[in-house]
């Protein structure tokens, strides 16, 4: 079986046709949803990119992997999706980026240039096409095609509407993947990591004109300043995260975002057609998710941050050609940390002991099994203060208070801030997260649920094993077999 593991960037879970969006056209994603399973309440575990992807790749919550910012190193010793794929006999190959910085313990001295960037490649991946933050390979390609494109990702991306869509960043990645595919025999594993949809809000070619801003719905308005948490208020006053106040600008931004979604959908369509022509579509597992969502103007914000679910509710599609699950919609809460244990399960590989997620296999098969009753995510914003922090550590722990954890259930949205404040939203009365719950018992239930969640998911990769004769417990992959063999020889 082939494996196509696709991550999109900043893709909201309600922004494509299969999820019920009335405007956006996504025929390829719709087809994959019809032929597989759609995870309708699927959540990322963190934002921005590096923290969100660390959860995907390692199957761990931020409170365990501790990748809290774009620039936090990925700790050595964590297992990941690439290593699992290799244990299953694949050579997992990257097209795009993973944003996982090197652990300084693995650096080649203090002058190692990898210590200056979070652009690192996830350990275990082979590289078919590497696109660092600069997107230099794409920009060199455009300049070779005769376009006077400035160096620098954002400046080049702003010109996407003025160039043919086939020259887009997503098109460049797709073409390089298809070139590689042409050299492969069946039994490959590819990780396609698309930087779309993503700011700047500029769709490629004709897709920039696909949606009339006049047809685009307006976002959820923010609550008055007197009702906002300080973090929400600060984000609205911060230019990079403040949504346009002008309605026309807001509609135009949303129209471009939807255009980017349709454009990347068209690139996925190229891949599906090629796999069909190769006779491999019916032997290819397709997994699609996103590292995080996008505020898209909701609550007066854009980009990915804070505690509102728009930054964390993401697309989730799982198409297993050998599973009898076509067209199923899973309505239980699923999370990106579930993808690694599910993949290990499907590939008949032991899931890493570190995994906080659970295999989705029974839900994909339609079984009614005991499951989580809330989704969880975290946002750590210490990176905004690190350069101003004092050097009086460990006595000064102020950076450790710059984070929050959120839980969303059927009836509550509960947010706990590290400074001791909280917000609890009544989702039965108002699903838009603008009406606070005043019922003390319900608030206590939200707080207790989150506390139980944290206690249940304390890091466990070495805790469930005992150093005793017989080596009882759940040992990390390979260790128990070696240990038992040493006892019997």
N, C-alpha and C positions, 0 to 999 in steps of 0.2 A: 504494500500500500504506500502511496505517496502522501506526504503531509505538507499542506500549504497553511502556514500560520501567519495571519495578517493582522498587523496593528495599524490603526488609523490614529491620527493625532487630533485631539480636541473634538471628537465626534459625539454629539449628544444622542442619547438613546431615544429621543422622540423626534428626530429630524430626518427620518427617511420614510418612504412610502409604506413599507411592510409594517412599520410601527404605527401606522395610521395618520401620518402627516398628510394633510389635504392638498398640499401644493408641490412638494418636492418629488421629482421623478427619479426613481432608482431601480430600473428594471433588473439589473444584475443582482443587487442585494435582495430584491423581492423573490427572484428565482431561487437563490440560495436558501432563503427562509422557507419557501415552499417545499424544497427538496430536503430540508434538514429541520433543525429546531431553532426557534427564536426564543431567546432569554429576555422576556419582556421587562423584568425588573432586575437588570444586571448593573452592577456598580463597580466603578474603579475604587481603589483603596486610598489614593492620595493624589495630590497635585503639587507642583507641575510635573514635567515629563520624567525626570530621573526617578523621583519617588514613585510615580504611577507605574513606571516600567519595572522598577525593582520588585514591586508586588507581583506583577505578572510573571516575571522571569523566575522568581524564587518561591512563589506560592506563600509568601509571608506578609503579615501586616507590617506597617511602618514601625510600630512599637517594638518589633522584633528585628527587622532588617536595619533599622536606623538610618536609612537613606532619606534625609529630610529636606533636601534641596537640590537644585541643579548645581552640582559641585560637591555634594557629599560622596565620598568614596564608597564603593560597594565592598563590604567586608569580605576578606578572603575566608574560605571555609564554608560559605553558603553554596549548597547545591543549586542547580538551575536547569532550565528547560533544555539548554544545549547539551549538558551532560547526560540528562535523561535520554535525549534523542540518540546520543552516541552509544549509550548502554543498550539501546534497542537496535543497534546496527546501522544507524544512519550517519551521514556526514552533514550536519545541519549547516546551511549556508545562508548568510545574511545578504539582503539587498536593502540598503538604507542605513539605518542607525539604531543604536540601542541606548545611548546616553548613560552608560554605566562606567563611572570613573574608577581608575585603578586604586586599589588599596596601597597606601604608602609602603606597607611592609613588602610589597611585591615590586616596588620601583627600583630602578637601576641607579640608586644614589639620589642625592638631593637635587641634582641637575637634570633628572629625567624629565623631559618635556611633557610627559603624560600627567605630571603633577600640576600642570597649569590649565587643565581643561577637563570637563566632565564628558568629553566626546568619546570616551573609550568604548571598545567593542566588548560585548558580554563574553566572558571566558568560555571557551568550548565551541564557539562559532567559527566556521570558515567564512571567508569573505568573498562574495561574488561581486558586490558593488558597495563600497563604503561611501556614505554621504555624511561628512561631519557637519557641524553647525554652519559652516561657511558655504556649504553646497558647492564647493569649488569645482567638482567634476562636471556638474550640470552647467555652471557658468562658463567653463572652458568650452564645453560643447556648443553653447549658444554663440559664443564669440567665433568659434570655428565655422558656424553656420552663417556668419556675416552680421550678427547682431551686436551693436555697440552696448553691451550690457556691463554695468558697473560691477566691480567686485564687492561682495557683501550680499548676504542672503536676502535681507529685507528689500534693499533697493532693486535687486533683480526680480524679486517676486512681485513687486508693485507693477512691473511691466507685463505681467502675465496676460492681462486683457488685450494688449496690443499685439500679441504674437499668436500664431496658429496654435490651437489646443494640442496638436500632436507634438509640439515642442515644450510642453509643460514639464514641470518638475516630476509630476506623477507619470507622465508619458515617458520621460527619460528613464526612470526607474523600471517601468514596465518593459520597455524595449530591452534593457540590459538583462532583465530576468528571462525574457523570452529567448534572447540569444543564448544564454546559459542553458536554458531548458533544452534547446536543440542539440546540446552535447551530452545529455543525460539519458541513461537507461532508466526504466521504471524502478521505483524504490528510492526516490529522492525525498529530501526534507528541505524546504525553503522557508525562511522567515522574511516576509516582505513588510517593511516598515515605512509606511507612507507618511510624509509630513503634510498631510491634507485631511480634513480642512483645518487651516491654521492661519492666524494673522501673518502678514497683513491681509485684510479682507479683499482679495483680488482674485477672482476666478479666471481660468485660462480661456482665451479666445472667445468662441461663441457662447461658452458657458457663463461668461460674465454678463451676457445679455439674455440669458434664458428666462430669468424671473423679473417681472415688472415690480419695482418697489411698491407701486400702488396696490399690488395684490398681497403684499406681505403683512402678516399680522403684527401688531405692536406687542412689545414685551410686557411682562408683569411689572407694574409700577412699584417703586419702593415705598415702604411705610414712612410716615413723617419722621424727621430727624429726632424728635423727642422719644420715639419708640425704638430706635435702632440701638443695637449693641455697638460698643465703641469700635470693634473691629469692622463692622459693616460701614459705619460712618467714615472711618479712616479710609477704607477702600474706595468709597464714593468720592473722597477728596483727593485721591491719588490718580494722576492723569493716565497712567498706563491701564488702570483697571476701571476707570469711570466711563460709563456708557455715554454716548452722545445725548445731549438734552434736546436737540432739534429732532422732531419726528421724521422729517425727510431723510436726515442723515442716518437715523436709526433704521429706517426701512431699507435704505440703500445698503447698509452694513449687512443686514440679514439676507438680502437678495444675493449678495456676493457669497456669503457663507453657504447658502443653498446651492449656488452655482458650483462651488468647490466640491460639494458632496456629489452632485450629478457628474462632475468631471471625473472624480476618482472612481465613481461607479462605472463610467464608460471604460476606464482602464482595466478594471476588474473584468469587464465584459470581454476585452481582448484576450485575457488569460483563459477564461472559460472556453472561448471558441477554439483557442489553440489546443487546450487539453482535450476537447472533443475531437478535433482533427487527429490528434495523436492516439486516440482511443483510450485515454487515461482518465477521463472525467469520472467514470464510474468506479475508479479505484483510487480516488484522491480525497483524503480527509481535509475539509476546509474549516478553519477556525478564524473568526473575525471578532475583534474587539477594539477598544481604544484605551489609551493610557489615562485619559480623563475626559471630562466634558467641556462645556463652554457656557458662560452665563448669557451671552447673546442679548444683552440688554436687560434681562430679567433682574429685578431688584436694583436697578440702576447701575449694573455692573457689566463688564465684558471680560473676556479672557477666562482663566481658571484659578479660582481662589476661594477662600472663605468656607462657609458652612452650608450654603444652599445646595440642594441636590442637583441643580443644573450643571454644576461643575464635576459631578461624580456619576450621575446616571448615564451609562454609555451603551453603545450598540453591543449586542452579544448574539452571535450566530454560530451554530455548530452543525456542520453537514458531514455525517458519516455515511458514505455510500453503502456500507455493509450493515447499517442499522435500520430497523423497520420503524422509523420515526418521522417520516416526511410530513411536513406541515404542522408539527406539534408546536404549541406555544407553552413555555414553562412560566407560570405566574408566581412561583415561589421566589424568594429573594436569592439571587445568585451573585457571585462576586468574582473579580479577576483572580483572586487567590485560589479559586476553584479550578482554574484551567490547567495548571501544572499537574495536580493529582489526577484530574480526569484524563489528561493525555497519557500519563504513566499507566493508568488503568487500561486504556484502550490499546496501548502498545505492550501490555503484559509485562510491565516493569514495576518493581516496588516503588511506591511513591516515597520521596525523600521524607525522613523523619521530621524535618523542620516544618513541613507544610502546615499552615494554619487553615487552608481551605480543605474542602471535601470533594471527593469525586462526584461529578454530576451524573454519572452513568445511570443510576436508577431514575432520576428525573427525566433524562433524555429518553428513557424507555417508557415513560408514562407511569411509573410506579408511585404510589402514594406512600412515602416514607417520612418518618420524623425528620424535620428540617429546621433550619434557623427561622425565627419569626421576625427578624430585622436584618437590615443591611448596615454595614459599618464602614466608615471612612475617617481619615485623619488629615489634618492640614497643619503643618509646622511652618511658622513664618520667621524663625530665628535668623534666616539668611539676610533679612532686611536690617538686622541689628548687629551682626557679627563684627563688622568693621568698626563699630562704635563701642563694642563691649570692653569692659575693663579686663586687665590681665590678672585680677585678684581671684583666680580660680584655685581651689574648689569652693572658697567661701562665697564668691559671687555666683549664684546660680540663676541669674535673671534670664539668661537665654533659655533655660529649661522651662520657663513659664510661657514662652511664646508658641503655644500650640493649642489645638483643640481636637476633640473627637466627637463624631456625630453618629447617631443611630436613627434609622428611619424604619418604622414599622407600619402596620396598616392604619394606625390611628394617631401616632405621635412622631414628631421630629424632635429628638432630644440632642442638645449640643452642650458638651461640658468643656469649659475653658480652663486652662491650667492655672489661671489666677483665682479660681474658685467660683467665678460667675457661671451662669448657665442660661440657656434659652430652651423652652419647651413649647412646641407649636402643636395646636389642635388640628390635625389633618382631617378629622371627620367634619369639623365645622368649616374648615377652609384649607383645601389641599395646596394652596399657593404659599404656605409658610409665612403668612402675614398676621395670623391670629394666634396669640399666645394662649396656652392652656393655663387656667387658673385653678384647676382641680388638684389639690395637694396630693391626693392618693395617686392620681395618674402621673403627676410629676415624679413622685417617689418611685413609681413603677419604671418610668423611663430611666431614672438614675440607677436604680438597682439592676436593670437589664444591662446597662452599659458596664457596670462594675463586674457583673458575672461574666460578660464577654471578655473583659480584660483578664480576669482570673483564669478563665478557661484556656486562654491562648497565650499564657506565659510561655516563653521559649522552651522547647521540649526536645531538641535534637539529641541531648545526652541524658535527659531526666528520666526517660522511661526504660532505662537499662540498669542492670546491677552487676557490679564486679564481684561475681560469686561463681562457684563451680556450676557448670551448665549454662552460664551466661544468660540468665533469664531476662525477659523483657523484649522491648523493641529496639534493636541495635541499628545504627546507620548501615546503609547498603554495603554488603560485602564483609563487614567486620565480624558478624556473628559466625559466618561460615568459616572464616579464618581462625577465629578463636576456638570454635568447637573442634576443628581439625587439629589444632595444637594440643588439645586435651587428649585426643584419642591416639596420637602418634608418640 
